[in-house]
Amino acid sequence: MSRRYLKMATATALSAGLVLSASACSSSASKSSSQPTAAPVATLNEINPQPVSALKQGGTLNWPEDQWSTQWNNLNASSQNEESIQQTMAALLPSLFLSTADNKLTPNPDYLTSVTNGLVGGKQVTTYNINPKAHWSDGTPITWKDFQVNWMVQNGTNPKYSSVANGTGYSQISSVVEGTSPTQVVVTYSQPYSDWQSLFSLLYPGEEMDTPAKFNNAYTNAIPVTAGPFKLGSLNQTTKVVTVVRDPKWWGTSPVLDSINFRSMDDSAMPGAFASGEIDLEDIGPDVAEYKQAIQVKGTSIRVAGGPNLRQLLLNGDSPELTSASVRQAVFLAINRAAIGEADLSGMPWPIKPLNNHFLVNNASGYQDNSAGLGNFDPSKASALLAQAGYTKKGAYLQKDGKTLELKLAIPSGVPTATTEAQAMTAMEAAVGIKVDTQVDDTNTFFNDVNAGQFDMTIFSGIGAIPFFPLTNSQASFQSPVKGNIGQNYSRIGTPQIDALMVKAGTEIDHTAYISDINAADAQLWQLAVNLPLYQRPELEATNPKLANWGAFGFATTNYSTIGWMK
């Protein structure tokens, strides 16, 4: 089990994209927003909702994370979009919009008093009115200037900001200026941006990012400035614990909890730590053994939801053996996704169903199957494609020019789901003549290797950012690398056609057209064959039953102020 993602998150509005995981809206906005209406199943979430009056004041929550991070600026690509960063920083920094379980958005009143979005003189203009009480932990107010710096860092115009994780949407902004006061921000777009509500969350302080050196270093092994219900208490590199505590200068509703300990530990240690009470919650994910172990813990509450999360196989398009689309498609066709889903999920309270879309999970509005047969288990067709690519059988495996078709499958240690999947895929690929060698990496180095391209195949989960925007959530994962900067595209290849369709989707005013463009891009991604969705990853959380307002959130944001212990 693991919660490490590639830029999706189950916290508040986080910077856009999918989050790496080893284991496995509108208020005064115009009607032009493309924010989708979620399908009925997506309204499900289980968080033990309780009024604050029913909770004890104070207390500590011990929240496990599976990796110790060193870069706490989540806008920086070196952060690798790990969930440990997402969940910790969401308690400390501004998120501009809140979403309900059915993915409806409203401005976050702690940071915004109002928002308007519409066409002015033929240009899309968004005006944010910042809560005048909002300020950074160093005492300086949050102003339009913070928005401007966040835009300038991420809009792609300054090559010195070469390590930006995801600039989706920011390049479509032509200006960010002061309105009638320093607490009014006027954002004007050069072309419409459908997912405009995804921008400026998380919002980092401009003073800590207004030079490339600050952008790269200010949040390295440090969390210097915050603006949330909690502030940094301690960042202990020895014990691998980040403690956040109530900020007495917080202007919003005071948090129920005194503190949260984000405790880094190996995935394999989490079940025992949960059983002993060392940690108060555990993300089970698609781990049957962990689920069975958790339900044996006396009084455990299992909370289930369907959110924008998936399990996926990724191929490295830079690998010499995988430069051919035909070979990559053959790798896909050799895999029995139904069997993998059965092995991963059987016995859990979750439907076993393959996922046939890269942007939209099964219960999201607009979902459709664009796989065109490439999600099928078809070893015969896989063998035919490999033969067409020039491979012939020599003994048990295929060869070309005297070289065996051999692929390295990288997985993290301590993740039983990944081990099971690797064993199954090794056998499936061997059946068509592809040799697969499994490389098990320590969880603390696994995503470093993925980021460095030290794999041919790898498996991890993608956890979607909340609020959920289908395009913004995934665009950086699929757009073509630019001048060596892969962004979040760990497969390292894309096409101009896919890029153009995603850009077009991002400029659509009409939601139907937006979804149509996304599905068109998805169909081409299937043909490119570098990312194989396996299934919608269940959001299963084991927790102490007395923990309130926390659990499986689905498409809803986490309100850190209301998490607490029942009386």
C-alpha positions as CSV (number, residue, x, y, z in Angstrom):
1,M,0.0,0.0,0.0
2,S,1.1,3.5,-0.6
3,R,-0.3,6.9,-1.1
4,R,2.4,8.2,-3.4
5,Y,1.0,9.9,-6.4
6,L,1.7,11.7,-9.6
7,K,-0.5,14.6,-9.2
8,M,-3.9,14.1,-7.9
9,A,-4.7,14.5,-4.3
10,T,-7.4,13.9,-1.7
11,A,-6.8,17.1,0.2
12,T,-7.9,20.5,-0.8
13,A,-7.4,22.3,-4.1
14,L,-3.9,21.4,-4.9
15,S,-1.6,22.4,-7.8
16,A,-2.9,20.8,-10.8
17,G,-2.0,17.4,-12.1
18,L,-1.6,13.7,-11.1
19,V,0.2,12.8,-7.8
20,L,2.6,9.9,-7.7
21,S,1.5,7.0,-5.5
22,A,3.5,3.8,-5.3
23,S,0.5,1.9,-4.0
24,A,-1.1,1.2,-5.1
25,C,-17.5,25.2,-8.9
26,S,-18.6,28.1,-9.3
27,S,-20.0,30.8,-7.2
28,S,-20.3,34.1,-8.9
29,A,-18.5,32.4,-11.8
30,S,-19.9,32.7,-15.3
31,K,-21.8,29.9,-16.8
32,S,-19.0,29.5,-19.3
33,S,-17.1,27.3,-16.8
34,S,-16.5,23.8,-18.0
35,Q,-16.6,22.3,-14.5
36,P,-18.3,19.0,-14.9
37,T,-21.2,17.6,-13.0
38,A,-20.1,14.3,-11.5
39,A,-22.0,11.1,-12.1
40,P,-24.3,9.9,-9.2
41,V,-21.7,7.3,-7.9
42,A,-19.2,10.0,-7.5
43,T,-21.3,11.7,-4.8
44,L,-20.4,8.8,-2.4
45,N,-18.0,9.6,0.4
46,E,-17.5,8.5,3.9
47,I,-15.9,10.8,6.4
48,N,-18.0,10.5,9.6
49,P,-19.4,14.0,9.3
50,Q,-19.9,15.6,12.6
51,P,-20.6,19.2,13.8
52,V,-17.7,20.8,15.6
53,S,-19.8,21.0,18.7
54,A,-19.8,17.2,18.9
55,L,-16.0,17.1,19.0
56,K,-13.4,17.4,21.7
57,Q,-11.3,20.5,21.4
58,G,-7.6,19.7,21.0
59,G,-5.8,16.5,20.5
60,T,-3.3,15.2,18.0
61,L,-3.8,13.2,14.8
62,N,-1.0,10.9,13.7
63,W,-1.1,10.8,9.9
64,P,1.3,8.4,8.1
65,E,3.1,9.3,4.9
66,D,5.2,6.9,2.9
67,Q,8.0,9.2,2.0
68,W,10.1,11.9,3.6
69,S,10.3,14.8,1.3
70,T,13.0,17.4,0.9
71,Q,11.4,19.8,-1.6
72,W,8.2,21.3,0.0
73,N,7.5,23.7,-2.9
74,N,4.9,21.6,-4.8
75,L,5.2,23.8,-7.8
76,N,8.8,22.7,-8.3
77,A,9.3,19.5,-10.4
78,S,11.8,18.2,-8.0
79,S,9.0,17.7,-5.5
80,Q,7.8,14.9,-7.8
81,N,4.2,15.7,-6.8
82,E,4.4,13.3,-3.9
83,E,1.3,13.0,-1.8
84,S,3.3,13.5,1.4
85,I,3.9,17.0,0.2
86,Q,0.3,17.5,-1.1
87,Q,-1.4,16.5,2.2
88,T,1.0,18.4,4.4
89,M,1.1,21.6,2.5
90,A,-2.7,21.6,2.1
91,A,-3.0,22.3,5.8
92,L,-0.6,25.2,5.5
93,L,-1.3,27.1,2.3
94,P,-4.2,28.8,0.5
95,S,-6.6,26.8,-1.6
96,L,-9.0,29.1,-3.4
97,F,-12.0,26.7,-4.0
98,L,-13.8,24.1,-2.1
99,S,-15.6,21.2,-3.7
100,T,-18.5,19.0,-2.5
101,A,-18.7,15.2,-2.8
102,D,-20.3,15.7,-6.2
103,N,-17.5,18.1,-7.3
104,K,-19.4,21.4,-7.1
105,L,-17.2,24.3,-6.4
106,T,-17.5,27.4,-4.2
107,P,-14.8,30.0,-3.3
108,N,-13.0,29.3,-0.1
109,P,-14.2,32.1,2.2
110,D,-11.0,32.0,4.3
111,Y,-9.2,33.4,1.3
112,L,-11.8,34.9,-1.1
113,T,-14.8,37.1,-0.4
114,S,-16.0,36.8,-4.0
115,V,-14.9,35.8,-7.5
116,T,-16.3,36.8,-10.9
117,N,-15.4,35.3,-14.2
118,G,-16.7,36.2,-17.6
119,L,-15.9,37.9,-21.0
120,V,-14.9,41.6,-20.9
121,G,-14.2,43.1,-24.3
122,G,-14.0,39.6,-25.8
123,K,-11.4,38.5,-23.2
124,Q,-11.9,36.2,-20.3
125,V,-11.4,38.1,-17.1
126,T,-11.4,36.7,-13.6
127,T,-11.5,39.0,-10.6
128,Y,-10.6,37.7,-7.2
129,N,-11.4,39.7,-4.1
130,I,-9.1,38.5,-1.4
131,N,-10.3,38.2,2.2
132,P,-8.7,41.3,3.8
133,K,-7.9,39.3,6.9
134,A,-5.8,36.9,4.9
135,H,-2.1,37.1,5.6
136,W,1.1,35.0,5.5
137,S,2.7,33.7,8.7
138,D,5.4,36.4,8.5
139,G,2.6,39.0,9.0
140,T,2.5,40.3,5.4
141,P,-0.9,40.4,3.7
142,I,-1.9,38.2,0.9
143,T,-2.2,40.5,-2.1
144,W,-2.5,40.6,-5.9
145,K,1.3,40.5,-6.0
146,D,1.4,36.9,-4.8
147,F,-0.9,35.9,-7.6
148,Q,1.3,37.7,-10.1
149,V,4.5,36.0,-9.0
150,N,2.8,32.5,-9.0
151,W,1.7,33.3,-12.6
152,M,5.1,34.6,-13.7
153,V,6.9,31.5,-12.3
154,Q,4.6,29.1,-14.1
155,N,3.7,30.7,-17.4
156,G,6.8,29.5,-19.2
157,T,8.1,32.9,-20.3
158,N,11.2,32.9,-18.1
159,P,13.6,30.0,-19.0
160,K,15.4,30.4,-15.7
161,Y,12.3,28.8,-14.0
162,S,13.2,25.5,-15.7
163,S,12.0,23.2,-13.0
164,V,8.3,24.1,-12.9
165,A,6.2,21.0,-12.3
166,N,3.1,22.0,-14.3
167,G,2.3,25.3,-16.0
168,T,-1.0,24.2,-17.4
169,G,-3.3,27.2,-17.8
170,Y,-0.8,29.9,-16.8
171,S,0.5,30.3,-20.3
172,Q,-3.0,31.4,-21.4
173,I,-3.0,34.4,-19.0
174,S,-1.9,37.7,-20.5
175,S,-1.8,39.7,-17.3
176,V,-2.2,39.6,-13.6
177,V,-2.7,43.1,-12.1
178,E,-3.9,45.0,-9.1
179,G,-7.6,45.9,-9.2
180,T,-9.2,48.7,-7.1
181,S,-7.0,47.7,-4.1
182,P,-4.1,45.4,-3.2
183,T,-6.6,42.7,-2.2
184,Q,-8.3,42.7,-5.6
185,V,-6.7,40.6,-8.4
186,V,-7.6,41.0,-12.0
187,V,-6.5,38.1,-14.3
188,T,-6.9,38.6,-18.0
189,Y,-6.5,35.7,-20.5
190,S,-5.1,35.8,-24.0
191,Q,-7.4,32.9,-24.8
192,P,-10.2,31.3,-22.7
193,Y,-9.1,28.8,-20.1
194,S,-11.8,26.3,-19.2
195,D,-10.3,25.0,-16.0
196,W,-9.6,28.5,-14.6
197,Q,-10.7,27.5,-11.1
198,S,-7.8,25.1,-10.9
199,L,-5.2,27.9,-10.9
200,F,-3.4,29.6,-8.0
201,S,-4.0,26.6,-5.7
202,L,-1.9,25.9,-3.7
203,L,-0.9,29.5,-3.6
204,Y,2.7,30.0,-2.5
205,P,4.0,33.4,-1.1
206,G,5.4,35.6,-3.9
207,E,8.3,36.7,-1.7
208,E,9.5,33.2,-1.5
209,M,9.5,32.5,-5.3
210,D,10.2,35.8,-7.0
211,T,13.7,34.7,-8.1
212,P,14.7,31.3,-9.6
213,A,17.0,30.7,-6.6
214,K,14.2,31.2,-4.1
215,F,11.9,29.1,-6.2
216,N,14.4,26.2,-6.1
217,N,15.7,26.6,-2.6
218,A,13.3,28.4,-0.2
219,Y,11.3,25.3,0.5
220,T,14.2,22.8,0.4
221,N,14.3,21.1,3.7
222,A,12.2,24.0,5.1
223,I,8.7,25.4,5.2
224,P,9.5,29.0,5.8
225,V,6.1,30.8,5.3
226,T,2.5,29.5,5.5
227,A,-1.0,30.8,5.5
228,G,-3.4,28.2,6.8
229,P,-5.3,27.0,9.9
230,F,-2.0,25.2,10.9
231,K,1.5,26.4,10.8
232,L,4.8,24.5,10.9
233,G,5.6,23.3,14.4
234,S,8.7,21.2,13.5
235,L,10.3,19.5,10.6
236,N,12.4,16.7,12.1
237,Q,14.7,15.0,9.5
238,T,15.9,12.5,12.1
239,T,12.5,11.1,13.1
240,K,11.0,11.9,9.6
241,V,8.0,13.7,11.2
242,V,6.5,17.0,10.2
243,T,4.4,18.5,13.0
244,V,1.9,21.2,12.2
245,V,0.2,23.1,15.0
246,R,-2.7,25.6,15.3
247,D,-1.7,29.0,14.0
248,P,-2.9,31.4,16.7
249,K,-2.9,34.2,14.1
250,W,-5.3,32.2,11.8
251,W,-8.3,34.4,10.9
252,G,-10.7,31.6,9.9
253,T,-12.5,29.0,12.0
254,S,-10.0,27.7,14.6
255,P,-9.0,24.1,14.0
256,V,-10.4,21.5,16.4
257,L,-7.1,19.6,16.6
258,D,-4.0,21.1,18.4
259,S,-1.6,19.4,16.0
260,I,-1.1,16.9,13.2
261,N,2.0,14.7,13.0
262,F,2.7,13.7,9.4
263,R,4.8,10.6,10.1
264,S,7.0,9.1,7.3
265,M,7.3,5.3,7.5
266,D,7.7,2.4,5.1
267,D,4.5,1.1,3.7
268,S,5.1,-2.3,5.2
269,A,5.3,-0.9,8.7
270,M,1.9,0.9,8.4
271,P,-0.5,-2.0,9.2
272,G,1.4,-2.8,12.4
273,A,1.5,0.8,13.4
274,F,-2.2,1.2,12.8
275,A,-3.0,-1.9,14.8
276,S,-0.9,-0.7,17.7
277,G,-2.4,2.8,17.6
278,E,0.9,4.5,16.7
279,I,-1.0,6.0,13.7
280,D,-4.7,6.9,13.6
281,L,-5.4,6.2,9.9
282,E,-4.2,4.1,7.0
283,D,-4.8,4.4,3.3
284,I,-5.5,0.8,2.2
285,G,-5.8,1.5,-1.5
286,P,-6.0,-1.6,-3.6
287,D,-4.4,-3.9,-1.1
288,V,-6.5,-6.9,-0.1
289,A,-4.1,-8.2,2.5
290,E,-4.0,-4.9,4.1
291,Y,-7.7,-4.5,4.1
292,K,-8.2,-7.9,5.7
293,Q,-5.6,-7.0,8.3
294,A,-7.2,-3.6,9.0
295,I,-10.7,-5.0,9.6
296,Q,-9.3,-7.3,12.3
297,V,-8.2,-4.3,14.4
298,K,-10.9,-3.8,17.0
299,G,-13.3,-1.0,16.2
300,T,-11.7,-0.1,12.9
301,S,-13.9,2.1,10.7
302,I,-13.4,1.4,6.9
303,R,-14.4,4.4,4.8
304,V,-14.9,4.0,1.0
305,A,-15.4,6.4,-1.8
306,G,-14.9,6.7,-5.6
307,G,-12.6,9.5,-6.4
308,P,-10.4,10.5,-9.4
309,N,-7.8,7.9,-8.6
310,L,-6.4,5.1,-10.8
311,R,-3.9,2.3,-10.9
312,Q,-1.7,2.3,-14.0
313,L,1.2,0.8,-15.9
314,L,3.7,3.2,-17.5
315,L,6.1,2.5,-20.3
316,N,9.3,4.6,-20.9
317,G,9.1,5.8,-24.5
318,D,12.9,6.6,-24.3
319,S,13.8,3.0,-23.7
320,P,15.5,1.6,-26.8
321,E,13.2,-1.5,-26.7
322,L,10.1,0.6,-26.5
323,T,10.6,3.3,-29.2
324,S,8.2,1.4,-31.5
325,A,4.5,2.1,-31.0
326,S,3.8,-1.5,-32.2
327,V,6.0,-3.0,-29.5
328,R,4.3,-0.8,-26.8
329,Q,0.9,-1.8,-28.1
330,A,1.9,-5.5,-28.0
331,V,3.0,-5.0,-24.3
332,F,-0.5,-3.7,-23.6
333,L,-2.3,-6.5,-25.5
334,A,-0.3,-9.1,-23.6
335,I,-1.7,-7.9,-20.2
336,N,-5.0,-9.4,-18.8
337,R,-6.3,-6.4,-16.9
338,A,-9.3,-8.2,-15.7
339,A,-7.1,-10.9,-14.1
340,I,-4.9,-8.1,-12.5
341,G,-8.0,-6.4,-11.1
342,E,-9.3,-9.6,-9.7
343,A,-5.9,-10.4,-8.1
344,D,-5.7,-6.8,-6.6
345,L,-9.3,-6.2,-5.6
346,S,-11.1,-9.5,-5.0
347,G,-12.5,-9.5,-1.4
348,M,-12.6,-5.7,-1.1
349,P,-15.8,-3.6,-1.1
350,W,-15.2,-2.3,-4.6
351,P,-16.3,-3.3,-8.1
352,I,-13.7,-4.9,-10.3
353,K,-13.9,-3.1,-13.6
354,P,-11.1,-2.1,-16.1
355,L,-10.6,1.6,-16.7
356,N,-10.6,2.6,-20.3
357,N,-9.9,6.3,-20.1
358,H,-6.8,8.3,-19.1
359,F,-8.5,11.5,-18.1
360,L,-11.8,10.3,-16.6
361,V,-12.5,7.6,-14.1
362,N,-15.5,5.3,-14.4
363,N,-17.8,7.3,-12.3
364,A,-16.9,10.7,-13.6
365,S,-19.1,12.7,-15.9
366,G,-18.2,12.3,-19.5
367,Y,-16.4,9.0,-19.1
368,Q,-16.3,6.8,-22.2
369,D,-14.2,3.9,-23.5
370,N,-11.7,5.1,-26.1
371,S,-9.3,2.1,-26.0
372,A,-10.3,0.8,-29.5
373,G,-9.4,-2.7,-28.4
374,L,-5.9,-1.9,-27.0
375,G,-7.3,-2.6,-23.5
376,N,-8.2,-6.1,-24.5
377,F,-6.3,-9.2,-23.5
378,D,-5.2,-10.4,-27.0
379,P,-1.9,-12.4,-27.0
380,S,-2.3,-13.4,-30.6
381,K,-2.5,-9.8,-31.8
382,A,0.4,-8.9,-29.5
383,S,2.5,-11.7,-31.1
384,A,1.5,-10.5,-34.6
385,L,2.6,-6.9,-33.8
386,L,5.9,-8.1,-32.5
387,A,6.5,-10.2,-35.6
388,Q,5.7,-7.2,-37.8
389,A,8.3,-5.2,-35.7
390,G,10.9,-7.8,-36.7
391,Y,11.1,-10.0,-33.7
392,T,11.5,-13.8,-33.9
393,K,11.3,-16.5,-31.2
394,K,14.7,-17.8,-30.0
395,G,13.9,-20.3,-27.3
396,A,11.5,-18.9,-24.7
397,Y,11.9,-15.2,-25.8
398,L,11.9,-13.0,-28.8
399,Q,15.0,-11.6,-30.4
400,K,15.9,-9.0,-33.0
401,D,19.4,-8.5,-34.4
402,G,20.6,-11.0,-31.8
403,K,19.2,-9.1,-28.8
404,T,16.5,-10.4,-26.5
405,L,13.4,-8.3,-26.0
406,E,14.0,-7.7,-22.3
407,L,12.3,-5.0,-20.2
408,K,13.0,-3.8,-16.7
409,L,9.9,-3.4,-14.5
410,A,10.6,-1.1,-11.6
411,I,8.4,-1.4,-8.5
412,P,8.7,0.0,-4.9
413,S,9.5,-2.2,-2.0
414,G,7.0,-2.9,0.7
415,V,4.0,-2.7,-1.7
416,P,2.4,-6.2,-2.0
417,T,0.0,-5.0,-4.7
418,A,2.9,-4.0,-6.9
419,T,4.7,-7.3,-6.3
420,T,1.6,-9.3,-7.2
421,E,1.1,-7.2,-10.4
422,A,4.7,-7.6,-11.3
423,Q,4.6,-11.3,-11.0
424,A,1.4,-11.5,-13.1
425,M,2.7,-9.2,-15.8
426,T,6.0,-11.1,-16.0
427,A,4.1,-14.3,-16.8
428,M,1.8,-12.6,-19.2
429,E,4.6,-10.9,-21.2
430,A,6.6,-14.1,-21.2
431,A,3.7,-15.9,-22.9
432,V,4.3,-13.7,-26.0
433,G,8.1,-13.9,-25.7
434,I,8.9,-10.7,-23.8
435,K,11.3,-11.1,-20.9
436,V,10.5,-8.9,-17.9
437,D,13.0,-8.4,-15.0
438,T,11.6,-6.9,-11.9
439,Q,13.7,-4.3,-10.1
440,V,12.6,-3.5,-6.5
441,D,13.5,0.0,-5.4
442,D,13.4,1.3,-1.9
443,T,10.3,3.5,-1.6
444,N,12.4,6.6,-0.9
445,T,14.3,6.1,-4.2
446,F,11.5,4.6,-6.4
447,F,10.2,7.9,-7.7
448,N,13.7,9.3,-8.1
449,D,14.4,6.5,-10.5
450,V,11.0,7.1,-12.3
451,N,11.8,10.7,-12.6
452,A,15.3,9.9,-13.9
453,G,13.9,7.4,-16.5
454,Q,15.6,4.4,-15.0
455,F,12.9,1.9,-16.0
456,D,11.3,0.4,-19.0
457,M,8.0,-0.4,-17.3
458,T,6.7,0.7,-13.9
459,I,3.4,0.6,-11.9
460,F,2.0,3.2,-9.5
461,S,-1.2,4.9,-8.7
462,G,-2.4,8.3,-9.9
463,I,-4.4,10.2,-7.3
464,G,-6.4,13.1,-8.7
465,A,-6.3,16.6,-7.4
466,I,-9.4,17.9,-5.6
467,P,-11.2,19.8,-6.8
468,F,-11.1,17.6,-9.9
469,F,-10.5,19.1,-13.3
470,P,-10.1,16.3,-15.9
471,L,-7.8,18.3,-18.2
472,T,-5.7,20.1,-15.7
473,N,-5.4,17.0,-13.7
474,S,-3.7,15.1,-16.5
475,Q,-2.3,17.5,-19.1
476,A,1.2,17.7,-17.7
477,S,1.4,13.9,-17.6
478,F,0.8,13.6,-21.3
479,Q,2.1,16.7,-23.0
480,S,5.3,16.4,-25.0
481,P,8.5,17.2,-23.2
482,V,10.0,20.6,-24.0
483,K,13.8,21.1,-24.3
484,G,14.5,18.1,-22.0
485,N,12.0,19.2,-19.4
486,I,9.6,16.2,-19.0
487,G,7.4,18.0,-16.5
488,Q,5.2,15.2,-15.2
489,N,5.3,13.1,-18.4
490,Y,7.3,10.3,-17.1
491,S,6.8,8.3,-20.3
492,R,8.9,11.0,-21.9
493,I,7.0,11.1,-25.2
494,G,3.9,12.7,-26.6
495,T,2.6,13.9,-30.0
496,P,1.8,17.3,-31.5
497,Q,-1.8,16.0,-32.1
498,I,-2.4,15.1,-28.5
499,D,-0.9,18.4,-27.4
500,A,-3.1,20.3,-29.7
501,L,-6.3,18.5,-28.6
502,M,-5.5,19.2,-24.9
503,V,-4.8,22.8,-25.7
504,K,-8.1,23.0,-27.6
505,A,-9.9,21.5,-24.6
506,G,-8.4,24.0,-22.4
507,T,-9.9,26.9,-24.4
508,E,-13.4,25.5,-24.7
509,I,-16.3,27.6,-23.3
510,D,-18.8,24.8,-23.9
511,H,-18.6,21.9,-21.5
512,T,-19.8,19.4,-24.1
513,A,-17.0,20.5,-26.5
514,Y,-14.5,20.3,-23.6
515,I,-15.3,16.7,-22.8
516,S,-15.3,15.8,-26.6
517,D,-11.8,17.2,-26.9
518,I,-10.6,15.3,-23.9
519,N,-12.0,12.1,-25.2
520,A,-10.4,12.7,-28.6
521,A,-7.0,13.2,-26.9
522,D,-7.6,10.1,-24.9
523,A,-8.2,8.0,-28.0
524,Q,-4.9,9.1,-29.4
525,L,-3.2,8.3,-26.1
526,W,-4.4,4.8,-26.4
527,Q,-2.7,4.5,-29.8
528,L,0.5,6.1,-28.5
529,A,0.5,3.2,-25.9
530,V,2.7,4.5,-23.1
531,N,0.2,4.6,-20.3
532,L,-2.1,1.6,-19.6
533,P,-4.9,2.4,-17.1
534,L,-5.6,-0.7,-15.0
535,Y,-8.7,0.3,-12.9
536,Q,-10.2,3.1,-10.9
537,R,-8.3,2.9,-7.6
538,P,-10.6,2.5,-4.7
539,E,-10.3,5.1,-1.9
540,L,-10.4,2.8,1.1
541,E,-9.3,4.3,4.4
542,A,-9.0,2.5,7.7
543,T,-9.3,4.8,10.7
544,N,-10.1,5.1,14.4
545,P,-13.9,5.2,14.5
546,K,-13.8,8.3,16.7
547,L,-12.1,10.4,14.1
548,A,-14.6,12.7,12.5
549,N,-14.6,14.7,9.3
550,W,-11.9,12.6,7.8
551,G,-11.9,9.5,5.6
552,A,-12.6,8.6,2.0
553,F,-13.5,12.0,0.5
554,G,-14.3,11.1,-3.1
555,F,-14.4,14.4,-5.0
556,A,-14.8,16.5,-1.8
557,T,-12.1,18.7,-0.3
558,T,-10.6,18.1,3.1
559,N,-11.5,20.7,5.7
560,Y,-8.5,20.6,8.1
561,S,-10.1,22.9,10.6
562,T,-13.0,20.5,11.3
563,I,-11.0,17.2,11.6
564,G,-11.2,16.1,15.2
565,W,-12.0,13.5,17.8
566,M,-15.5,12.7,18.9
567,K,-16.4,13.3,22.6
